[in-house]
């Protein structure tokens, strides 16, 4: 299943910020000239949705292994340690994507403001040189010329 189709914990916030449901936002970024903030937000949202799915899978696997009706002889400390490591990695990823998305939404330009590419002004300096006038050589230059044999 595509990350676009998976739900995430930030979908409601994205809808509030950008004023449209997440599926519509994905359609918007495929059109010409999407907002860079919206594009980045949806990329982070996709990564977050996948990380949240990983967290849920490990959680469900651990719950399944620890179910009261399971044979206690089937428990494996090695498998549970592996799941704990995987869960830690998935939670770290989820927290990182969530923090990055929060930062982006907090610092992005207001939704009504169109993005524009800013191009620095190219200033040209033009001057007119005075007519060529032979300037006298400095004193040291004359002294150096006089010493030569």
N, C-alpha and C positions, 0 to 999 in steps of 0.2 A: 504494500500500500504506500502511496506517495505521502511524503511529509505534509503536502498541501492538504490532504484529506484527513489527516490525524488532528484531533483536537489538542489544544495546549492550554495551560493555565493562564495565558496572557491574551487569549482571543478576545475576551470582553474588553480589555483595556485597549487593544489595538482598534477595535470597532469604535470605542469612544474617541480615541485620538484622531483617527483618520475618517470617521463618519461613514463607514460601510462595513458590512460583514467580511470576514477574512477571505472567503472565496472570491468576492468582488474585488478585494484588494489585490489578490494574485492576478486577476484579469487585468486590472489597471496597470500593473508593472510590466505586463507583456506588450502593452501598447507603446507607441512612440513617446519619448521624453518623460519617463516617470520621475517622480521625486526621488532624489538619492536617499533621503531619510526613509521613505517608505520601502524602497528596494532593500536597504540594509536591514530595516526592522523585520521584513518578511524573511530574509535570509536567516537572521538570528532566531526568528520564530520557528522556522523549519528545523534548525539544529536543536532547539529546545524541545520541540515535539518528539524528535527521535530520542533525545536523552531521557525525557519523561517516560517514553515507552520502555526503554531499557530498565529504568528504575522499577516500573510496574511489573515487568517480566521477572526480575530477580525476586522482588517482594512476593509475587504469587508462587514462585518456585519454592521459596523458603517456607511460606505458609503451607503449601502442599506437603512438603517434607515433614513439617512439624504437626500436621493434622492429628487430632486425638485418635482417630480411627486407624491411623497408619501403624504398621508393625514397627515397634521400636528397634528391632534388629536391622531394619533397613536404613536407619540413620547413619550418616557418614560424616565424621568430623572434618575429613579432608574436603568433601563436597561443600559443607557449610562454610569452611574457611575460604574456599574459592568464591562462593557466592558473596561472602562478606567483602572480599576484595573487589569483586565486580560491582557490588552495590556502592561501595565507597567511590569507585571511579565514576560510576554513572551519576551519583549525587554531586560529585565535584563538577562534572560537566554541566549538569542541569543548573547548578548554582552559578557557574561562570556565565553561561548563556543568559540566564535570567538577569544577572547583574549588568551584563553588557547591554541588554535590551533596555533595562531601566535607565541606564546612563544615556543611551541614545534618545529615548523618548523625553527625558528631562532636558536635554541640551539641544534638541533639534529646533529649527525655526518653526514658528507657528504655522499650522496647516494652511491658512489662507494665503500665506506669503509664497509666491512662486520662487523657485530656485532660478538663479541666473548664473551663468558662467561669468566670473569677473576677470576681465583682462586688464592688466596694468597699462596705464597710459604710456605711450612711447613718445617721449619728448625729444625733439631734435634741436640741437643748438647750431645755429648758423651765425657765422661772423663774416665780416668783410675785412680783408687785409688791406692796409694802406698801400699805396703804390710803392714799388720796390725802391728803397733808398739805400745806398751803400753806407753802412754804418762803419765808423772807424774801428779798427781792431783794438782790443784792449791793450793796455801798456805791457802786460806780461807777454802777450803774443809777440809784440815787437821786440822785446828783449830776447826772447827765445830765438827769433829769426836772426837777430844781429849776432848772436854767439856762434851760429853755425859757420863753418869754414867755407 
